[in-house]
Each structure stands twice: as C-alpha cells, then as structure tokens.
Amino acid sequence: MDKHLLDILCCPVKKTPIRMLRNDELQHLNQAITRGQIQNVAGDPVDRALQAGLITTDGKVVYRIEDDIPVLLPEEGIGTVQLNEAL
C-alpha cells in the first residue's frame, strides 16, 4: 500500500491512526477465520480470509484490504478481542 495513503488513513470511528497488519498477525487472524471464530463489528461471521489488512495503532480493530483498496466501513471492522478468545 502506498505510504502516503497510509499516512493519511485512520479508523473511521475513533480516528486512531492505522498501520499495515504484519504477516504473523494476518496469519493468526486468517486461522481464526478458517475455524469460524471471527465476526465483524456488525456481528456477521467473517468467512473469507484476508489478503491484507490494516490495524489501528492501539491494536483494537482490523480492516480488510481488497484489491489494494482499504475497506474502512465501521461495520466491516474486526475487533481483535475475539482473537485472544480464539486461542
């Protein structure tokens, strides 16, 4: 993702800065998605693995990137608390 774009993007709800999801974080999330343990903020199950993602710098919400386009819709965010519960 373009560094300049990443510098201006933020969480649409709390305006927290965001960063790219590291490979280990992405892998952990995708494993939990495969096991059917992940829901988005709207409560809908996340059934597709992420190709890439953005995470708020406070580590609370993940947003998917599809075809190099960040999907920053509040209801599409994935709360990270459930990742700890999925362990």
Backbone atoms as SQL, in Angstrom:
CREATE TABLE atoms (id INTEGER PRIMARY KEY, chain TEXT, resi INTEGER, resn TEXT, atom TEXT, x REAL, y REAL, z REAL);
INSERT INTO atoms VALUES
  (1, 'A', 1, 'MET', 'N', 0.852, -1.173, 0.000),
  (2, 'A', 1, 'MET', 'CA', 0.000, 0.000, 0.000),
  (3, 'A', 1, 'MET', 'C', 0.899, 1.237, 0.000),
  (4, 'A', 2, 'ASP', 'N', 0.464, 2.248, -0.687),
  (5, 'A', 2, 'ASP', 'CA', 1.216, 3.491, -0.798),
  (6, 'A', 2, 'ASP', 'C', 1.408, 4.131, 0.578),
  (7, 'A', 3, 'LYS', 'N', 2.650, 4.453, 0.916),
  (8, 'A', 3, 'LYS', 'CA', 2.976, 5.030, 2.227),
  (9, 'A', 3, 'LYS', 'C', 2.241, 6.350, 2.459),
  (10, 'A', 4, 'HIS', 'N', 2.107, 7.163, 1.445),
  (11, 'A', 4, 'HIS', 'CA', 1.418, 8.457, 1.599),
  (12, 'A', 4, 'HIS', 'C', -0.057, 8.259, 1.944),
  (13, 'A', 5, 'LEU', 'N', -0.673, 7.269, 1.314),
  (14, 'A', 5, 'LEU', 'CA', -2.066, 6.973, 1.622),
  (15, 'A', 5, 'LEU', 'C', -2.187, 6.446, 3.047),
  (16, 'A', 6, 'LEU', 'N', -1.297, 5.561, 3.427),
  (17, 'A', 6, 'LEU', 'CA', -1.320, 5.001, 4.774),
  (18, 'A', 6, 'LEU', 'C', -1.142, 6.089, 5.830),
  (19, 'A', 7, 'ASP', 'N', -0.347, 7.095, 5.523),
  (20, 'A', 7, 'ASP', 'CA', -0.119, 8.195, 6.475),
  (21, 'A', 7, 'ASP', 'C', -1.374, 9.033, 6.736),
  (22, 'A', 8, 'ILE', 'N', -2.299, 9.081, 5.790),
  (23, 'A', 8, 'ILE', 'CA', -3.485, 9.922, 5.991),
  (24, 'A', 8, 'ILE', 'C', -4.720, 9.124, 6.421),
  (25, 'A', 9, 'LEU', 'N', -4.664, 7.801, 6.295),
  (26, 'A', 9, 'LEU', 'CA', -5.806, 6.981, 6.694),
  (27, 'A', 9, 'LEU', 'C', -5.882, 6.842, 8.209),
  (28, 'A', 10, 'CYS', 'N', -7.104, 6.683, 8.715),
  (29, 'A', 10, 'CYS', 'CA', -7.304, 6.452, 10.146),
  (30, 'A', 10, 'CYS', 'C', -8.598, 5.663, 10.331),
  (31, 'A', 11, 'CYS', 'N', -8.789, 5.180, 11.539),
  (32, 'A', 11, 'CYS', 'CA', -10.017, 4.460, 11.875),
  (33, 'A', 11, 'CYS', 'C', -11.195, 5.421, 11.695),
  (34, 'A', 12, 'PRO', 'N', -12.234, 5.007, 10.986),
  (35, 'A', 12, 'PRO', 'CA', -13.364, 5.904, 10.741),
  (36, 'A', 12, 'PRO', 'C', -14.197, 6.199, 11.988),
  (37, 'A', 13, 'VAL', 'N', -14.035, 5.407, 13.028),
  (38, 'A', 13, 'VAL', 'CA', -14.836, 5.599, 14.235),
  (39, 'A', 13, 'VAL', 'C', -14.097, 6.467, 15.256),
  (40, 'A', 14, 'LYS', 'N', -12.908, 6.050, 15.649),
  (41, 'A', 14, 'LYS', 'CA', -12.173, 6.761, 16.705),
  (42, 'A', 14, 'LYS', 'C', -11.066, 7.651, 16.183),
  (43, 'A', 15, 'LYS', 'N', -10.856, 7.639, 14.879),
  (44, 'A', 15, 'LYS', 'CA', -9.818, 8.456, 14.227),
  (45, 'A', 15, 'LYS', 'C', -8.409, 8.067, 14.665),
  (46, 'A', 16, 'THR', 'N', -8.245, 6.835, 15.157),
  (47, 'A', 16, 'THR', 'CA', -6.940, 6.310, 15.554),
  (48, 'A', 16, 'THR', 'C', -6.120, 6.029, 14.298),
  (49, 'A', 17, 'PRO', 'N', -4.840, 6.347, 14.313),
  (50, 'A', 17, 'PRO', 'CA', -4.008, 6.003, 13.152),
  (51, 'A', 17, 'PRO', 'C', -4.013, 4.493, 12.916),
  (52, 'A', 18, 'ILE', 'N', -3.717, 4.095, 11.683),
  (53, 'A', 18, 'ILE', 'CA', -3.678, 2.684, 11.344),
  (54, 'A', 18, 'ILE', 'C', -2.338, 2.338, 10.715),
  (55, 'A', 19, 'ARG', 'N', -2.026, 1.059, 10.741),
  (56, 'A', 19, 'ARG', 'CA', -0.800, 0.559, 10.122),
  (57, 'A', 19, 'ARG', 'C', -1.134, -0.748, 9.419),
  (58, 'A', 20, 'MET', 'N', -0.229, -1.208, 8.589),
  (59, 'A', 20, 'MET', 'CA', -0.413, -2.486, 7.910),
  (60, 'A', 20, 'MET', 'C', -0.355, -3.619, 8.934),
  (61, 'A', 21, 'LEU', 'N', -1.148, -4.623, 8.722),
  (62, 'A', 21, 'LEU', 'CA', -1.132, -5.822, 9.539),
  (63, 'A', 21, 'LEU', 'C', 0.127, -6.611, 9.174),
  (64, 'A', 22, 'ARG', 'N', 0.902, -7.004, 10.187),
  (65, 'A', 22, 'ARG', 'CA', 2.099, -7.805, 9.934),
  (66, 'A', 22, 'ARG', 'C', 1.692, -9.201, 9.456),
  (67, 'A', 23, 'ASN', 'N', 2.599, -9.892, 8.799),
  (68, 'A', 23, 'ASN', 'CA', 2.311, -11.232, 8.281),
  (69, 'A', 23, 'ASN', 'C', 1.890, -12.199, 9.380),
  (70, 'A', 24, 'ASP', 'N', 2.552, -12.153, 10.539),
  (71, 'A', 24, 'ASP', 'CA', 2.189, -13.062, 11.627),
  (72, 'A', 24, 'ASP', 'C', 0.794, -12.741, 12.165),
  (73, 'A', 25, 'GLU', 'N', 0.444, -11.465, 12.226),
  (74, 'A', 25, 'GLU', 'CA', -0.895, -11.065, 12.670),
  (75, 'A', 25, 'GLU', 'C', -1.955, -11.515, 11.659),
  (76, 'A', 26, 'LEU', 'N', -1.649, -11.333, 10.380),
  (77, 'A', 26, 'LEU', 'CA', -2.564, -11.731, 9.315),
  (78, 'A', 26, 'LEU', 'C', -2.785, -13.243, 9.344),
  (79, 'A', 27, 'GLN', 'N', -1.722, -13.994, 9.520),
  (80, 'A', 27, 'GLN', 'CA', -1.824, -15.445, 9.570),
  (81, 'A', 27, 'GLN', 'C', -2.678, -15.891, 10.763),
  (82, 'A', 28, 'HIS', 'N', -2.460, -15.292, 11.924),
  (83, 'A', 28, 'HIS', 'CA', -3.230, -15.627, 13.128),
  (84, 'A', 28, 'HIS', 'C', -4.717, -15.337, 12.911),
  (85, 'A', 29, 'LEU', 'N', -5.024, -14.182, 12.348),
  (86, 'A', 29, 'LEU', 'CA', -6.405, -13.810, 12.070),
  (87, 'A', 29, 'LEU', 'C', -7.041, -14.771, 11.068),
  (88, 'A', 30, 'ASN', 'N', -6.331, -15.081, 9.998),
  (89, 'A', 30, 'ASN', 'CA', -6.882, -15.967, 8.979),
  (90, 'A', 30, 'ASN', 'C', -7.113, -17.381, 9.507),
  (91, 'A', 31, 'GLN', 'N', -6.279, -17.835, 10.409),
  (92, 'A', 31, 'GLN', 'CA', -6.501, -19.149, 11.035),
  (93, 'A', 31, 'GLN', 'C', -7.803, -19.140, 11.833),
  (94, 'A', 32, 'ALA', 'N', -8.033, -18.070, 12.578),
  (95, 'A', 32, 'ALA', 'CA', -9.274, -17.957, 13.355),
  (96, 'A', 32, 'ALA', 'C', -10.486, -17.836, 12.434),
  (97, 'A', 33, 'ILE', 'N', -10.341, -17.149, 11.316),
  (98, 'A', 33, 'ILE', 'CA', -11.432, -17.048, 10.336),
  (99, 'A', 33, 'ILE', 'C', -11.743, -18.430, 9.781),
  (100, 'A', 34, 'THR', 'N', -10.729, -19.184, 9.445),
  (101, 'A', 34, 'THR', 'CA', -10.916, -20.533, 8.910),
  (102, 'A', 34, 'THR', 'C', -11.661, -21.422, 9.906),
  (103, 'A', 35, 'ARG', 'N', -11.403, -21.231, 11.193),
  (104, 'A', 35, 'ARG', 'CA', -12.075, -22.022, 12.226),
  (105, 'A', 35, 'ARG', 'C', -13.487, -21.507, 12.512),
  (106, 'A', 36, 'GLY', 'N', -13.887, -20.416, 11.863),
  (107, 'A', 36, 'GLY', 'CA', -15.232, -19.874, 12.053),
  (108, 'A', 36, 'GLY', 'C', -15.409, -19.125, 13.357),
  (109, 'A', 37, 'GLN', 'N', -14.333, -18.568, 13.894),
  (110, 'A', 37, 'GLN', 'CA', -14.368, -17.920, 15.202),
  (111, 'A', 37, 'GLN', 'C', -14.427, -16.396, 15.160),
  (112, 'A', 38, 'ILE', 'N', -14.515, -15.815, 13.983),
  (113, 'A', 38, 'ILE', 'CA', -14.407, -14.362, 13.866),
  (114, 'A', 38, 'ILE', 'C', -15.683, -13.756, 13.297),
  (115, 'A', 39, 'GLN', 'N', -16.105, -12.659, 13.911),
  (116, 'A', 39, 'GLN', 'CA', -17.239, -11.863, 13.439),
  (117, 'A', 39, 'GLN', 'C', -16.768, -10.430, 13.241),
  (118, 'A', 40, 'ASN', 'N', -17.450, -9.710, 12.349),
  (119, 'A', 40, 'ASN', 'CA', -17.156, -8.288, 12.206),
  (120, 'A', 40, 'ASN', 'C', -17.941, -7.514, 13.272),
  (121, 'A', 41, 'VAL', 'N', -17.763, -6.228, 13.294),
  (122, 'A', 41, 'VAL', 'CA', -18.409, -5.379, 14.298),
  (123, 'A', 41, 'VAL', 'C', -19.933, -5.474, 14.219),
  (124, 'A', 42, 'ALA', 'N', -20.460, -5.695, 13.030),
  (125, 'A', 42, 'ALA', 'CA', -21.912, -5.819, 12.856),
  (126, 'A', 42, 'ALA', 'C', -22.441, -7.156, 13.368),
  (127, 'A', 43, 'GLY', 'N', -21.537, -8.069, 13.747),
  (128, 'A', 43, 'GLY', 'CA', -21.956, -9.372, 14.258),
  (129, 'A', 43, 'GLY', 'C', -22.077, -10.451, 13.203),
  (130, 'A', 44, 'ASP', 'N', -21.703, -10.121, 11.978),
  (131, 'A', 44, 'ASP', 'CA', -21.756, -11.102, 10.901),
  (132, 'A', 44, 'ASP', 'C', -20.468, -11.928, 10.889),
  (133, 'A', 45, 'PRO', 'N', -20.562, -13.228, 10.626),
  (134, 'A', 45, 'PRO', 'CA', -19.354, -14.049, 10.562),
  (135, 'A', 45, 'PRO', 'C', -18.463, -13.619, 9.397),
  (136, 'A', 46, 'VAL', 'N', -17.162, -13.593, 9.647),
  (137, 'A', 46, 'VAL', 'CA', -16.193, -13.320, 8.585),
  (138, 'A', 46, 'VAL', 'C', -15.832, -14.679, 8.007),
  (139, 'A', 47, 'ASP', 'N', -16.153, -14.894, 6.745),
  (140, 'A', 47, 'ASP', 'CA', -15.967, -16.220, 6.161),
  (141, 'A', 47, 'ASP', 'C', -14.895, -16.278, 5.076),
  (142, 'A', 48, 'ARG', 'N', -14.259, -15.155, 4.796),
  (143, 'A', 48, 'ARG', 'CA', -13.184, -15.122, 3.803),
  (144, 'A', 48, 'ARG', 'C', -11.900, -14.628, 4.449),
  (145, 'A', 49, 'ALA', 'N', -10.831, -15.345, 4.186),
  (146, 'A', 49, 'ALA', 'CA', -9.527, -14.924, 4.692),
  (147, 'A', 49, 'ALA', 'C', -9.154, -13.568, 4.087),
  (148, 'A', 50, 'LEU', 'N', -8.403, -12.803, 4.838),
  (149, 'A', 50, 'LEU', 'CA', -7.947, -11.506, 4.359),
  (150, 'A', 50, 'LEU', 'C', -6.681, -11.679, 3.534),
  (151, 'A', 51, 'GLN', 'N', -6.602, -10.958, 2.424),
  (152, 'A', 51, 'GLN', 'CA', -5.377, -10.914, 1.620),
  (153, 'A', 51, 'GLN', 'C', -4.364, -10.010, 2.297),
  (154, 'A', 52, 'ALA', 'N', -4.868, -8.941, 2.874),
  (155, 'A', 52, 'ALA', 'CA', -4.060, -7.961, 3.590),
  (156, 'A', 52, 'ALA', 'C', -5.007, -7.205, 4.507),
  (157, 'A', 53, 'GLY', 'N', -4.434, -6.488, 5.466),
  (158, 'A', 53, 'GLY', 'CA', -5.287, -5.757, 6.381),
  (159, 'A', 53, 'GLY', 'C', -4.579, -4.590, 7.032),
  (160, 'A', 54, 'LEU', 'N', -5.381, -3.745, 7.633),
  (161, 'A', 54, 'LEU', 'CA', -4.905, -2.600, 8.402),
  (162, 'A', 54, 'LEU', 'C', -5.379, -2.792, 9.832),
  (163, 'A', 55, 'ILE', 'N', -4.568, -2.377, 10.783),
  (164, 'A', 55, 'ILE', 'CA', -4.934, -2.468, 12.190),
  (165, 'A', 55, 'ILE', 'C', -4.710, -1.106, 12.834),
  (166, 'A', 56, 'THR', 'N', -5.597, -0.738, 13.739),
  (167, 'A', 56, 'THR', 'CA', -5.408, 0.530, 14.449),
  (168, 'A', 56, 'THR', 'C', -4.160, 0.417, 15.312),
  (169, 'A', 57, 'THR', 'N', -3.492, 1.530, 15.528),
  (170, 'A', 57, 'THR', 'CA', -2.246, 1.502, 16.298),
  (171, 'A', 57, 'THR', 'C', -2.471, 1.117, 17.752),
  (172, 'A', 58, 'ASP', 'N', -3.711, 1.199, 18.230),
  (173, 'A', 58, 'ASP', 'CA', -3.997, 0.709, 19.584),
  (174, 'A', 58, 'ASP', 'C', -4.309, -0.790, 19.568),
  (175, 'A', 59, 'GLY', 'N', -4.298, -1.397, 18.378),
  (176, 'A', 59, 'GLY', 'CA', -4.473, -2.834, 18.234),
  (177, 'A', 59, 'GLY', 'C', -5.880, -3.350, 18.458),
  (178, 'A', 60, 'LYS', 'N', -6.891, -2.497, 18.360),
  (179, 'A', 60, 'LYS', 'CA', -8.251, -2.914, 18.701),
  (180, 'A', 60, 'LYS', 'C', -9.121, -3.330, 17.525),
  (181, 'A', 61, 'VAL', 'N', -8.854, -2.801, 16.328),
  (182, 'A', 61, 'VAL', 'CA', -9.724, -3.082, 15.177),
  (183, 'A', 61, 'VAL', 'C', -8.872, -3.332, 13.930),
  (184, 'A', 62, 'VAL', 'N', -9.292, -4.344, 13.171),
  (185, 'A', 62, 'VAL', 'CA', -8.657, -4.673, 11.895),
  (186, 'A', 62, 'VAL', 'C', -9.647, -4.359, 10.777),
  (187, 'A', 63, 'TYR', 'N', -9.137, -3.792, 9.698),
  (188, 'A', 63, 'TYR', 'CA', -9.927, -3.538, 8.490),
  (189, 'A', 63, 'TYR', 'C', -9.268, -4.277, 7.337),
  (190, 'A', 64, 'ARG', 'N', -10.078, -4.922, 6.496),
  (191, 'A', 64, 'ARG', 'CA', -9.530, -5.678, 5.375),
  (192, 'A', 64, 'ARG', 'C', -9.113, -4.737, 4.243),
  (193, 'A', 65, 'ILE', 'N', -8.219, -5.231, 3.427),
  (194, 'A', 65, 'ILE', 'CA', -7.833, -4.580, 2.177),
  (195, 'A', 65, 'ILE', 'C', -8.213, -5.545, 1.069),
  (196, 'A', 66, 'GLU', 'N', -9.014, -5.098, 0.120),
  (197, 'A', 66, 'GLU', 'CA', -9.438, -5.921, -1.008),
  (198, 'A', 66, 'GLU', 'C', -8.989, -5.264, -2.302),
  (199, 'A', 67, 'ASP', 'N', -8.249, -5.997, -3.104),
  (200, 'A', 67, 'ASP', 'CA', -7.744, -5.479, -4.382),
  (201, 'A', 67, 'ASP', 'C', -7.027, -4.149, -4.187),
  (202, 'A', 68, 'ASP', 'N', -6.204, -4.083, -3.149),
  (203, 'A', 68, 'ASP', 'CA', -5.416, -2.893, -2.802),
  (204, 'A', 68, 'ASP', 'C', -6.266, -1.700, -2.374),
  (205, 'A', 69, 'ILE', 'N', -7.529, -1.942, -2.024),
  (206, 'A', 69, 'ILE', 'CA', -8.415, -0.864, -1.569),
  (207, 'A', 69, 'ILE', 'C', -8.806, -1.133, -0.122),
  (208, 'A', 70, 'PRO', 'N', -8.466, -0.207, 0.801),
  (209, 'A', 70, 'PRO', 'CA', -8.861, -0.387, 2.199),
  (210, 'A', 70, 'PRO', 'C', -10.380, -0.287, 2.352),
  (211, 'A', 71, 'VAL', 'N', -10.957, -1.238, 3.072),
  (212, 'A', 71, 'VAL', 'CA', -12.396, -1.236, 3.343),
  (213, 'A', 71, 'VAL', 'C', -12.572, -0.704, 4.764),
  (214, 'A', 72, 'LEU', 'N', -12.761, 0.602, 4.872),
  (215, 'A', 72, 'LEU', 'CA', -12.819, 1.269, 6.174),
  (216, 'A', 72, 'LEU', 'C', -14.254, 1.571, 6.601),
  (217, 'A', 73, 'LEU', 'N', -15.134, 0.626, 6.365),
  (218, 'A', 73, 'LEU', 'CA', -16.514, 0.768, 6.821),
  (219, 'A', 73, 'LEU', 'C', -16.581, 0.315, 8.273),
  (220, 'A', 74, 'PRO', 'N', -17.136, 1.137, 9.169),
  (221, 'A', 74, 'PRO', 'CA', -17.160, 0.779, 10.590),
  (222, 'A', 74, 'PRO', 'C', -17.734, -0.607, 10.867),
  (223, 'A', 75, 'GLU', 'N', -18.815, -0.978, 10.191),
  (224, 'A', 75, 'GLU', 'CA', -19.450, -2.270, 10.447),
  (225, 'A', 75, 'GLU', 'C', -18.634, -3.450, 9.921),
  (226, 'A', 76, 'GLU', 'N', -17.676, -3.196, 9.051),
  (227, 'A', 76, 'GLU', 'CA', -16.825, -4.249, 8.496),
  (228, 'A', 76, 'GLU', 'C', -15.561, -4.476, 9.319),
  (229, 'A', 77, 'GLY', 'N', -15.312, -3.631, 10.300),
  (230, 'A', 77, 'GLY', 'CA', -14.144, -3.798, 11.155),
  (231, 'A', 77, 'GLY', 'C', -14.211, -5.108, 11.925),
  (232, 'A', 78, 'ILE', 'N', -13.052, -5.614, 12.298),
  (233, 'A', 78, 'ILE', 'CA', -12.960, -6.858, 13.067),
  (234, 'A', 78, 'ILE', 'C', -12.299, -6.526, 14.398),
  (235, 'A', 79, 'GLY', 'N', -13.043, -6.671, 15.472),
  (236, 'A', 79, 'GLY', 'CA', -12.493, -6.423, 16.805),
  (237, 'A', 79, 'GLY', 'C', -11.466, -7.490, 17.165),
  (238, 'A', 80, 'THR', 'N', -10.347, -7.076, 17.720),
  (239, 'A', 80, 'THR', 'CA', -9.266, -8.023, 17.996),
  (240, 'A', 80, 'THR', 'C', -9.429, -8.760, 19.321),
  (241, 'A', 81, 'VAL', 'N', -10.337, -8.341, 20.180),
  (242, 'A', 81, 'VAL', 'CA', -10.552, -9.040, 21.458),
  (243, 'A', 81, 'VAL', 'C', -10.894, -10.497, 21.193),
  (244, 'A', 82, 'GLN', 'N', -11.668, -10.760, 20.163),
  (245, 'A', 82, 'GLN', 'CA', -12.060, -12.135, 19.865),
  (246, 'A', 82, 'GLN', 'C', -10.883, -12.996, 19.421),
  (247, 'A', 83, 'LEU', 'N', -9.798, -12.388, 18.955),
  (248, 'A', 83, 'LEU', 'CA', -8.611, -13.169, 18.602),
  (249, 'A', 83, 'LEU', 'C', -7.994, -13.783, 19.849),
  (250, 'A', 84, 'ASN', 'N', -7.958, -13.047, 20.938),
  (251, 'A', 84, 'ASN', 'CA', -7.434, -13.581, 22.191),
  (252, 'A', 84, 'ASN', 'C', -8.322, -14.697, 22.701),
  (253, 'A', 85, 'GLU', 'N', -9.621, -14.562, 22.506),
  (254, 'A', 85, 'GLU', 'CA', -10.568, -15.574, 22.945),
  (255, 'A', 85, 'GLU', 'C', -10.476, -16.825, 22.087),
  (256, 'A', 86, 'ALA', 'N', -10.016, -16.674, 20.829),
  (257, 'A', 86, 'ALA', 'CA', -9.948, -17.807, 19.898),
  (258, 'A', 86, 'ALA', 'C', -8.722, -18.688, 20.148),
  (259, 'A', 87, 'LEU', 'N', -7.813, -18.244, 20.985),
  (260, 'A', 87, 'LEU', 'CA', -6.589, -19.043, 21.238),
  (261, 'A', 87, 'LEU', 'C', -6.882, -20.292, 22.026);
